[in-house]
């Protein structure tokens, strides 16, 4: 009785995993491809150097000596027709890598971007592995176990009706009585 | 007063150390008197720390500038509520406040366990006292709140202007409460590990503490976000600042714990994992304090940096090593039944939900510490800011919302494909329908489409659960729908309170997505009487109004807001100038509606030309972030509401006579709700 369910399970798991992964690995959000970058977007890509720790776009100091002139400079460069990459590169050259508000996608920095997903995949693989082991063990134990099959449905709050038909009438009556008491 | 405070702190340290000793010796000699004395010592510690807190408050309220702390964080003209809140405005005060909370929570835990958990409690109290000894050690020897100045200044330097906001009165206390109360489940977990009492008694004993901690972490994060929104003046509420991250991580891990603990309660599985999560949550609260205090990573919260970092780091490492060693030494005792039937089960959904939550916590942790790593490895300083966290966590959040829709509906143990289809039909239809509707509205960003569809799917799943429960009550006990709904929640508060929290998360998520993607910004310099538009609003600048008192200057700009020719509001954004600190600040004006927030900042005023510069943001649906947060809070209160059935389950777990029947195959397990 296990095999059809198992194969369905595996397929369903594969589909669910594919869905979650598809959701998780598509290009990062917020990049409006082809659109012309606004001053705000570029200011978000740069970190304010006044010590506030926020981006140039978000610096909260009203007369900040860094973010205010930088925002003006960005607007001026945009007005000259310069693009996002060019403007960001200009500031990077002036202040070094620390001005970028996110790590680059090269070299050691690649680790920043990939590690969370590697950890997630490793964790996911571990869960599947452990659950697979438990399932085999559980199935082995289940064959000799004297736990009546309907128990599972009695506890669950969905998928009840398909199993309810197998209930012995006395159990069923008791279930209804207890349900009335509890809900 | 300062002397009393200092003395009280010294005594508190001594009684805390005594309590540890008395507990250890009492356990070894099996002496109930010593164990009782150890408990009383912790009550004495609480009384002493309370005296110290009262002494510092007295100093602040009386503007006693002979105290270095008062001189640094208060001033004569500081409004009274902020003098009160200055207790947690600076480092020494906030550590004292922290210790005070810890001593109060310890006392409550002692009271709760005066007649139960006789084996675990002494060890839990040793752990809590050890944490208190660390903090009291800091307060007595490293960062002393009652240090005196050689020359008394006529006035203090005032509280940082950013902190002079009413959120200051509630954000730090909420967050601290969340942080510190995480110590109680941690301490009982340690106690359970040490005594090898590894059934679920410790979990049931501290379940309410864990939810309490989660509740305040939730509020603390939300209040912090709201504070940023109202004070920082950039139209946003979350900047992925290291200290924000530090508050977010324990929340994530605690959320994971509150879910996975249900598997242990129900199936006696995942013991090691739950112990690991409780440990992680507590360590992350210490890590958060370390980040705030050490200045190792630059942060917007850098108003309280100091040389405390090394001490905290050492303490953190000791806690991590000791707890890990303890956990590993007990792994054999923690083997539970490995009962698992299907990937299509609630157990599996919970495990993947844990993966996502801990995955996000890891991503946040990784991004937060990566600059330090980069500097150590490459010698290059880099910044890991909002673009990184948005890009990495955005997709993970989608996975989480998807699982949030799956969890409540999928059955425990296993579910058949047919039942699965039948159960999920309505939420899937809602999700797809929402996607199509959003597409028809002309939105094309894949993230927004997916996010809103998944939000509708998760919403659908909660609605189906409520509908199912209500219809069961209507059939079984013949109640009218409204009454059935109320009774359903009242009688199964843990479960349906949880669903209300889910609803709150869905609303907050929609608010976050909409406000992140569709915020528009306009910056204009106008003269008096001139207007400009943003979205459907027209804003007219009507002139300036200045107010000045001894404490600050307040220059407000009157702005009339019309929509479709109809006046809807008059706003008053302002530039502030704090005299003692010689610092400018802004006060934003917000008109909030469920559809969008109009957020107006007075960016500058040019006296010569008469031009006033306004930065205006129109942020759609951000209202729902706060509304969702409020709903999460309500849901948590419902979950925490005393429940006869749960008390019985706790009594049963603790082995006393309980008014529950013996477990039979049909008896829903001890805590039927909460799933």
HADDOCK unambig.tbl for C-alpha pairs under 7 A between the chains (distance, minus, plus):
assign (segid A and resid 9 and name CA) (segid B and resid 342 and name CA) 6.71 0.50 0.50
assign (segid A and resid 9 and name CA) (segid B and resid 343 and name CA) 6.09 0.50 0.50
assign (segid A and resid 9 and name CA) (segid B and resid 344 and name CA) 6.55 0.50 0.50
assign (segid A and resid 13 and name CA) (segid B and resid 343 and name CA) 6.39 0.50 0.50
assign (segid A and resid 20 and name CA) (segid B and resid 399 and name CA) 5.59 0.50 0.50
assign (segid A and resid 23 and name CA) (segid B and resid 395 and name CA) 6.20 0.50 0.50
assign (segid A and resid 23 and name CA) (segid B and resid 398 and name CA) 6.93 0.50 0.50
assign (segid A and resid 23 and name CA) (segid B and resid 399 and name CA) 6.94 0.50 0.50
assign (segid A and resid 24 and name CA) (segid B and resid 395 and name CA) 4.43 0.50 0.50
assign (segid A and resid 24 and name CA) (segid B and resid 396 and name CA) 5.84 0.50 0.50
assign (segid A and resid 24 and name CA) (segid B and resid 399 and name CA) 6.90 0.50 0.50
assign (segid A and resid 28 and name CA) (segid B and resid 391 and name CA) 4.88 0.50 0.50
assign (segid A and resid 29 and name CA) (segid B and resid 391 and name CA) 5.99 0.50 0.50
assign (segid A and resid 29 and name CA) (segid B and resid 447 and name CA) 6.03 0.50 0.50
assign (segid A and resid 52 and name CA) (segid B and resid 299 and name CA) 6.35 0.50 0.50
assign (segid A and resid 52 and name CA) (segid B and resid 300 and name CA) 4.99 0.50 0.50
assign (segid A and resid 53 and name CA) (segid B and resid 298 and name CA) 5.82 0.50 0.50
assign (segid A and resid 53 and name CA) (segid B and resid 299 and name CA) 4.96 0.50 0.50
assign (segid A and resid 53 and name CA) (segid B and resid 300 and name CA) 5.46 0.50 0.50
assign (segid A and resid 54 and name CA) (segid B and resid 239 and name CA) 6.92 0.50 0.50
assign (segid A and resid 54 and name CA) (segid B and resid 300 and name CA) 6.91 0.50 0.50
assign (segid A and resid 58 and name CA) (segid B and resid 234 and name CA) 5.32 0.50 0.50
assign (segid A and resid 60 and name CA) (segid B and resid 232 and name CA) 5.08 0.50 0.50
assign (segid A and resid 60 and name CA) (segid B and resid 233 and name CA) 6.28 0.50 0.50
assign (segid A and resid 60 and name CA) (segid B and resid 234 and name CA) 6.75 0.50 0.50
assign (segid A and resid 62 and name CA) (segid B and resid 584 and name CA) 6.66 0.50 0.50
assign (segid A and resid 62 and name CA) (segid B and resid 585 and name CA) 6.22 0.50 0.50
assign (segid A and resid 97 and name CA) (segid B and resid 382 and name CA) 5.75 0.50 0.50
assign (segid A and resid 98 and name CA) (segid B and resid 381 and name CA) 5.41 0.50 0.50
assign (segid A and resid 98 and name CA) (segid B and resid 382 and name CA) 4.02 0.50 0.50
assign (segid A and resid 98 and name CA) (segid B and resid 383 and name CA) 5.28 0.50 0.50
assign (segid A and resid 99 and name CA) (segid B and resid 383 and name CA) 6.93 0.50 0.50
assign (segid A and resid 100 and name CA) (segid B and resid 383 and name CA) 6.33 0.50 0.50
assign (segid A and resid 101 and name CA) (segid B and resid 383 and name CA) 5.37 0.50 0.50
assign (segid A and resid 101 and name CA) (segid B and resid 384 and name CA) 5.67 0.50 0.50
assign (segid A and resid 101 and name CA) (segid B and resid 385 and name CA) 4.77 0.50 0.50
assign (segid A and resid 101 and name CA) (segid B and resid 386 and name CA) 6.93 0.50 0.50
assign (segid A and resid 101 and name CA) (segid B and resid 387 and name CA) 6.74 0.50 0.50
assign (segid A and resid 102 and name CA) (segid B and resid 383 and name CA) 5.94 0.50 0.50
assign (segid A and resid 102 and name CA) (segid B and resid 384 and name CA) 4.66 0.50 0.50
assign (segid A and resid 102 and name CA) (segid B and resid 385 and name CA) 5.32 0.50 0.50
assign (segid A and resid 102 and name CA) (segid B and resid 387 and name CA) 5.79 0.50 0.50
assign (segid A and resid 102 and name CA) (segid B and resid 388 and name CA) 5.21 0.50 0.50
assign (segid A and resid 103 and name CA) (segid B and resid 382 and name CA) 6.77 0.50 0.50
assign (segid A and resid 103 and name CA) (segid B and resid 383 and name CA) 6.60 0.50 0.50
assign (segid A and resid 103 and name CA) (segid B and resid 384 and name CA) 6.00 0.50 0.50
assign (segid A and resid 112 and name CA) (segid B and resid 367 and name CA) 6.74 0.50 0.50
assign (segid A and resid 112 and name CA) (segid B and resid 370 and name CA) 6.70 0.50 0.50
assign (segid A and resid 116 and name CA) (segid B and resid 359 and name CA) 6.85 0.50 0.50
assign (segid A and resid 116 and name CA) (segid B and resid 362 and name CA) 6.63 0.50 0.50
assign (segid A and resid 116 and name CA) (segid B and resid 363 and name CA) 4.93 0.50 0.50
assign (segid A and resid 120 and name CA) (segid B and resid 359 and name CA) 5.65 0.50 0.50
assign (segid A and resid 123 and name CA) (segid B and resid 355 and name CA) 6.56 0.50 0.50
assign (segid A and resid 124 and name CA) (segid B and resid 355 and name CA) 6.82 0.50 0.50
assign (segid A and resid 131 and name CA) (segid B and resid 340 and name CA) 6.76 0.50 0.50
assign (segid A and resid 134 and name CA) (segid B and resid 338 and name CA) 5.23 0.50 0.50
assign (segid A and resid 134 and name CA) (segid B and resid 339 and name CA) 6.29 0.50 0.50
assign (segid A and resid 134 and name CA) (segid B and resid 340 and name CA) 5.61 0.50 0.50
assign (segid A and resid 135 and name CA) (segid B and resid 340 and name CA) 5.01 0.50 0.50
assign (segid A and resid 135 and name CA) (segid B and resid 341 and name CA) 5.32 0.50 0.50
assign (segid A and resid 138 and name CA) (segid B and resid 338 and name CA) 6.27 0.50 0.50
assign (segid A and resid 138 and name CA) (segid B and resid 339 and name CA) 5.06 0.50 0.50
assign (segid A and resid 138 and name CA) (segid B and resid 340 and name CA) 5.88 0.50 0.50
assign (segid A and resid 138 and name CA) (segid B and resid 341 and name CA) 6.72 0.50 0.50
assign (segid A and resid 151 and name CA) (segid B and resid 665 and name CA) 6.27 0.50 0.50
assign (segid A and resid 151 and name CA) (segid B and resid 666 and name CA) 6.82 0.50 0.50
assign (segid A and resid 152 and name CA) (segid B and resid 413 and name CA) 6.45 0.50 0.50
assign (segid A and resid 154 and name CA) (segid B and resid 666 and name CA) 6.57 0.50 0.50
assign (segid A and resid 155 and name CA) (segid B and resid 668 and name CA) 6.12 0.50 0.50
assign (segid A and resid 156 and name CA) (segid B and resid 411 and name CA) 5.09 0.50 0.50
assign (segid A and resid 156 and name CA) (segid B and resid 412 and name CA) 5.32 0.50 0.50
assign (segid A and resid 157 and name CA) (segid B and resid 411 and name CA) 6.03 0.50 0.50
assign (segid A and resid 158 and name CA) (segid B and resid 409 and name CA) 6.55 0.50 0.50
assign (segid A and resid 158 and name CA) (segid B and resid 410 and name CA) 6.44 0.50 0.50
assign (segid A and resid 158 and name CA) (segid B and resid 411 and name CA) 5.15 0.50 0.50
assign (segid A and resid 159 and name CA) (segid B and resid 411 and name CA) 6.45 0.50 0.50
assign (segid A and resid 159 and name CA) (segid B and resid 415 and name CA) 5.91 0.50 0.50
assign (segid A and resid 159 and name CA) (segid B and resid 416 and name CA) 6.98 0.50 0.50
assign (segid A and resid 159 and name CA) (segid B and resid 419 and name CA) 5.02 0.50 0.50
assign (segid A and resid 175 and name CA) (segid B and resid 666 and name CA) 6.96 0.50 0.50
assign (segid A and resid 180 and name CA) (segid B and resid 476 and name CA) 6.11 0.50 0.50
assign (segid A and resid 180 and name CA) (segid B and resid 477 and name CA) 6.72 0.50 0.50
assign (segid A and resid 183 and name CA) (segid B and resid 473 and name CA) 6.79 0.50 0.50
assign (segid A and resid 183 and name CA) (segid B and resid 488 and name CA) 6.50 0.50 0.50
assign (segid A and resid 183 and name CA) (segid B and resid 491 and name CA) 6.40 0.50 0.50
